Structure formats: C-alpha cells, structure tokens
Amino acid sequence: MFSIKAFDFTLNNLFQEKGNQYVKMGKKHYSDAIDCYTRAIDQKALTDSETSILFSNRAHVNLLLGNFRRALNDANDSIKLSPSNIKVHTLLWPCLDKQLICKL
C-alpha cells in the first residue's frame, strides 16, 4: 500500500509540474495545463494544502483564459481546503470583479 501511495504522490507531482510547464509555454497551452491540474486533483492522493495549490493554479489559468466562473469555483474550492493559501485570495478578487461586471 505504501508503494502505491508513493506512486500516486509522484504522479500528482508530475502532473503539477507538467501543468506549470504548459503555463510557461503560453496561452496556446493553457488548456493542457488545466488538464494536468485536473488530473492531479482527481488522483486524490495529496494533502488538503497540496490540493489547494492545484485548485489555485487551475483558477489562475482559468482567469487568464477569461473563464471567470470556473476560476471563481476553483478559488473557492482552494480556500475551503486551505484558508491560509494567500495566492488564491489574490485570485479571488479579480474573479469576483469580473463576475460582477458580466452581470451588469
């Protein structure tokens, strides 16, 4: 059982790192980054704090793509898992701001 958990942890880290690389490659690769972060989240093998980071990473990419509702949902999920994640709080305000503007 330990080796399977270690493998899942490593696989999650690989997905996260690959997602980070896709973000650095530019807008054409943002959907690939979202896919990597989603796959890492779906593995459910990380701590709440680590999963919170994945949600905040995915929120950031969704914000860059203009997917404000998805970004807001991911930001909220991240905060639920780790309220002390400062990065996600900085993402939350632009999401809320864009949501309000879209409703006007």
Residue, then its C-alpha position, 0 to 999 in steps of 0.5 A: m500500500f505504501s508503494i502505491k501511495a508513493f506512486d500516486f504522490t509522484l504522479n500528482n507531482l508530475f502532473q503539477e509540474k507538467g501543468n506549470q510547464y504548459v503555463k510557461m509555454g503560453k496561452k496556446h497551452y493553457s488548456d493542457a495545463i488545466d488538464c494536468y491540474t485536473r488530473a492531479i486533483d482527481q488522483k486524490a492522493l495529496t494533502d488538503s494544502e497540496t490540493s489547494i495549490l492545484f485548485s489555485n493554479r487551475a483558477h489562475v489559468n482559468l482567469l487568464l483564459g477569461n473563464f471567470r466562473r470556473a476560476l471563481n469555483d476553483a478559488n473557492d474550492s482552494i480556500k475551503l481546503s486551505p484558508s491560509n493559501i494567500k495566492v488564491h485570495t489574490l485570485l479571488w478578487p479579480c474573479l469576483d470583479k469580473q463576475l460582477i461586471c458580466k452581470l451588469 
